[in-house]
Amino acid sequence: MGIRRITLDVLKPIKGISIVELSERISSLRGVDGVNITVTDMDVETMGLMIVVEGEDINFDSVKKLLDDSGCAIHSIDEVSSGNRLVEGKRPK
């Protein structure tokens, strides 16, 4: 069983593709069922994003390559879920 959910802290240039287009591109990857992108931070040149990807068998390398090709940088992997089902728990504040 592969990755079912991954939460990424990502830095994206203001110029370039929109978060709408980025979401569509990620959601078109094999094994991805849904994508949620939240803007967490913004300055003159960049925006911070929290990207949550869910699916049955997410290929992290494909997600990473797509983000790299889109000019984005992954700051951290904040959550990963795998197994037969998603486990919901309390998230730190």
N, C-alpha and C positions, 0 to 999 in steps of 0.2 A: 504494500500500500504506500502510495506516494504522499506528497505534501497536499493537504486539503485547504489550508489557509496560511497566508504569510502576510505580515504587516511590516512595511518598509518605511523608514524615514528617508526622504529623498529631497535633493536640492535640484531645482530646475531653473534654467535661465528664463527671464521674463520673455525675451525674444525667442522665437521658435514656435513649436507646435503648442496648441492650447491644451489645457487639461482635459477638455472634451475629446479632442483627437487622441491624446495619450491614452485615455480610458478606453476608447474604441479599439486602438491598436493592441493594448494588453488583452482586452476581452476576446480578441480574435485568435489569440494563441491557443494551440491545442491543449486541452486539459483544464482550461479556465472557463468557469461558469459565470463569474461575476467580479466586478471591480468597483471599489469605492475610493475616490480621491478627495481628500480634504486639504484645503490650504491652511497651513498652520502658522505661516510666517511670510512676510513679504518685505522686500526692500527695493531699491532702485533697479538692481540688476537681476535679482534672483527671487524665487519663491520656495518656501519650504512646504513639502507635501507629506501627508501620511497616506500611503497607498495600501489598501487592503485588497488582496486577491484571494478569491475562493474558487475551488474546483475539486474534481475527483483525483486528479493526478497532475499537479502543477509542476512544470519543469522550470526550476529556479534559474538555470543557466539561460534559458530562452527569455525569461522576464528581464534578467540582468542585461543581456545583449541588447534587447529592445530599448531599455532605458539608456544604456550607453550610447547607442546609435541615435537616440533622440536628444543627446546633449545633457542628460541627467546624471547625477552622481548619487549613489546609495550611501547615506551616512551611517545607517545601522539597520540591522534586522531586529525588529522589536518583538516579534512574536512569530512562532511557527507551530502549526498543528498538523499532525499526521495520524494515521491509524484508520480504523473502521468507522469512527464517528468523531465529530467535533466535540471537544470538551470545553464547556463554557465555565469560566471562573472569574473571580474578581480581578480587575485590572488595577494596578497601582495608580495612585493619583499624582 
